[in-house]
Amino acid sequence: MNPKAITGKICRLEARLVREHQALAALKRRLPRTAVEDYVLAGPRGPVRLSALFGDKRDLVVVHNMGRSCPYCTLWADGFNGLLPHLADRAAFAVVSPDAPAAQKKFARSRGWNFPFYSGDGSTFITDMGFMDGDNPQPGVSTFRLVRGKIFRVASAPFGPFDPFCSAWHFFALLADGVDGWGPKYRY
């Protein structure tokens, strides 16, 4: 296949992937919204209810992070700093992991993270949201809407290589060795 034909095929495939991502997001938003309890999470200043994470917003984005031992979760979280000001225009934003608040605070400081972090340890929040596989937390995101004092889960998505939530994978893929040069060997 000649380079022009390859380029044309790439452009069509990229356009199709964008349309598919848009269609997937639209379908997720059409799912029935599920009322969830007002979970109590552990915060840096003590217990905090999920409803408090909304602040003055009616929408909330919660990232389910596996904790400081996961280099992939760290990769995703490193990218949230740049997104935070943009997200804050539309929704409240928080990261929840099973790590204790003191460990989260220390790790967040070492990474330069400026977003709120809470612990789901001692709560069924992570499990109830579907981000626990046995004893192992799984990465992803849930969105919520606060309506007349009730919390509704709007949508969720898992995190994984090449998901639309971490642009680094797409840059890695364009390198000569693809994504093979990066992985769990990096520990923080």
C-alpha positions as MATLAB code, in Angstrom:
seq = 'MNPKAITGKICRLEARLVREHQALAALKRRLPRTAVEDYVLAGPRGPVRLSALFGDKRDLVVVHNMGRSCPYCTLWADGFNGLLPHLADRAAFAVVSPDAPAAQKKFARSRGWNFPFYSGDGSTFITDMGFMDGDNPQPGVSTFRLVRGKIFRVASAPFGPFDPFCSAWHFFALLADGVDGWGPKYRY';
ca = [
       0.000    0.000    0.000;
       1.409    3.400   -0.934;
       1.889    6.144    1.702;
      -1.007    8.255    0.370;
      -3.408    5.317    0.650;
      -2.141    4.555    4.189;
      -2.617    8.195    5.194;
      -6.159    8.193    3.816;
      -6.967    5.005    5.696;
      -5.534    6.494    8.918;
      -7.666    9.642    8.543;
     -10.849    7.630    7.981;
     -10.126    5.337   10.924;
      -9.374    8.286   13.252;
     -12.618   10.007   12.217;
     -14.540    6.775   12.818;
     -12.966    6.370   16.294;
     -14.020    9.905   17.252;
     -17.595    9.188   16.109;
     -17.598    5.890   18.038;
     -16.380    7.605   21.242;
     -19.089   10.244   20.864;
     -21.752    7.575   20.304;
     -20.540    5.568   23.311;
     -20.665    8.632   25.579;
     -24.173    9.479   24.338;
     -25.364    5.917   25.063;
     -23.909    6.020   28.573;
     -25.732    9.283   29.272;
     -28.997    7.623   28.154;
     -28.736    4.893   30.802;
     -31.185    5.332   33.683;
     -29.625    7.418   36.423;
     -29.174    5.433   39.590;
     -29.674    7.025   43.000;
     -26.712    6.373   45.266;
     -26.294    6.789   48.977;
     -24.455    9.722   50.456;
     -21.281    7.738   51.180;
     -18.896    8.791   53.906;
     -15.308    8.947   52.694;
     -12.139    9.751   54.618;
     -10.694   13.143   53.825;
      -7.590   15.036   54.895;
      -9.603   16.774   57.637;
     -11.735   13.775   58.637;
     -14.912   12.138   57.345;
     -16.669   13.804   54.416;
     -19.926   12.924   52.680;
     -20.088   12.402   48.942;
     -22.636   15.227   48.752;
     -20.049   17.651   50.151;
     -17.710   16.936   47.235;
     -20.118   18.734   44.895;
     -19.363   22.088   46.541;
     -21.458   24.639   44.638;
     -21.723   22.456   41.496;
     -24.549   20.160   40.479;
     -22.196   17.719   38.716;
     -19.288   15.741   40.152;
     -16.515   13.757   38.471;
     -14.944   11.099   40.706;
     -11.854    9.310   39.488;
     -11.413    5.841   40.974;
      -7.660    5.542   41.515;
      -5.945    2.330   42.633;
      -3.552    4.247   44.885;
       0.066    5.231   45.065;
       1.398    1.762   44.197;
      -0.049    1.886   40.656;
       2.172    3.585   38.044;
      -0.674    3.649   35.522;
      -3.001    5.453   37.963;
      -0.170    7.878   38.649;
       0.150    8.532   34.919;
      -3.558    9.358   34.652;
      -3.510   11.500   37.799;
      -0.496   13.490   36.596;
      -2.635   14.613   33.670;
      -5.532   15.804   35.835;
      -3.696   18.942   37.005;
      -3.905   20.454   33.546;
      -7.548   19.472   33.124;
      -8.700   20.638   36.538;
      -9.306   24.325   35.695;
     -11.362   23.312   32.645;
     -13.355   20.674   34.508;
     -13.971   23.072   37.416;
     -15.979   25.321   35.067;
     -18.508   22.503   34.653;
     -18.229   20.130   37.596;
     -16.615   19.384   40.912;
     -13.711   16.950   40.695;
     -12.210   14.499   43.178;
     -10.020   11.412   43.196;
     -10.852    8.468   45.462;
      -8.410    5.675   46.260;
      -8.158    3.040   48.984;
      -5.019    4.679   50.436;
      -5.242    6.383   53.814;
      -5.579   10.196   53.696;
      -2.102   10.793   55.192;
      -0.491    8.579   52.528;
      -2.556   10.272   49.806;
      -1.513   13.721   50.979;
       2.178   12.822   51.036;
       2.040   11.175   47.614;
      -0.030   14.000   46.078;
       2.487   16.542   47.363;
       5.382   14.538   45.850;
       3.603   14.549   42.459;
       2.474   18.197   42.586;
      -1.207   17.243   42.402;
      -3.606   20.057   43.259;
      -6.938   18.234   43.137;
      -8.894   16.895   46.120;
      -8.172   13.332   47.209;
     -10.353   11.119   49.415;
     -10.109    7.587   50.725;
     -12.754    4.959   50.127;
     -11.185    2.696   52.746;
     -13.801    1.695   55.300;
     -16.611    2.518   52.870;
     -18.400    0.407   50.272;
     -18.177    3.270   47.772;
     -15.467    1.758   45.526;
     -17.144   -1.659   45.490;
     -20.659   -0.279   45.000;
     -19.475    1.802   42.037;
     -18.097   -1.376   40.414;
     -14.426   -0.525   40.719;
     -13.335   -3.414   42.939;
     -12.271   -6.782   41.568;
     -12.162   -9.044   44.617;
      -9.684   -7.286   46.899;
      -8.178   -5.238   44.079;
      -9.388   -1.731   43.292;
      -9.744   -0.910   39.604;
      -9.236    2.451   37.881;
     -11.955    4.439   36.200;
     -14.342    7.344   36.519;
     -17.904    7.926   37.677;
     -19.990   11.024   37.137;
     -22.776   12.145   39.442;
     -25.545   14.747   39.495;
     -27.052   16.282   42.619;
     -30.811   16.839   42.266;
     -32.817   18.258   45.179;
     -30.459   16.731   47.732;
     -30.303   13.306   46.072;
     -27.199   11.953   44.338;
     -27.580   10.155   41.015;
     -24.857    8.311   39.165;
     -24.920    9.437   35.545;
     -22.206    7.358   33.877;
     -18.955    5.496   34.401;
     -16.009    4.216   32.415;
     -12.967    2.080   33.160;
      -9.424    3.340   32.678;
      -6.922    1.328   30.686;
      -4.283    1.709   28.014;
      -5.567    3.768   25.060;
      -8.708    4.956   26.813;
      -9.744    8.526   25.974;
      -8.840    9.789   29.473;
      -5.044    9.631   29.174;
      -3.415   11.240   26.180;
       0.055    9.892   26.965;
      -0.821    6.461   25.534;
      -1.627    8.012   22.184;
       1.721    9.836   22.123;
       3.560    6.630   23.124;
       1.845    4.780   20.279;
       3.303    7.220   17.741;
       6.896    6.569   18.866;
       9.080    4.143   16.928;
       8.749    1.444   19.639;
       5.089    2.190   20.352;
       3.946    1.689   23.949;
       6.514   -1.035   24.603;
       8.972    1.414   26.165;
       6.664    2.313   29.062;
       5.000    0.209   31.679;
       4.824   -1.075   35.247;
       8.605   -1.143   35.575;
       8.266    2.506   36.622;
       7.456    2.643   40.326;
       6.996    5.806   42.302;
];
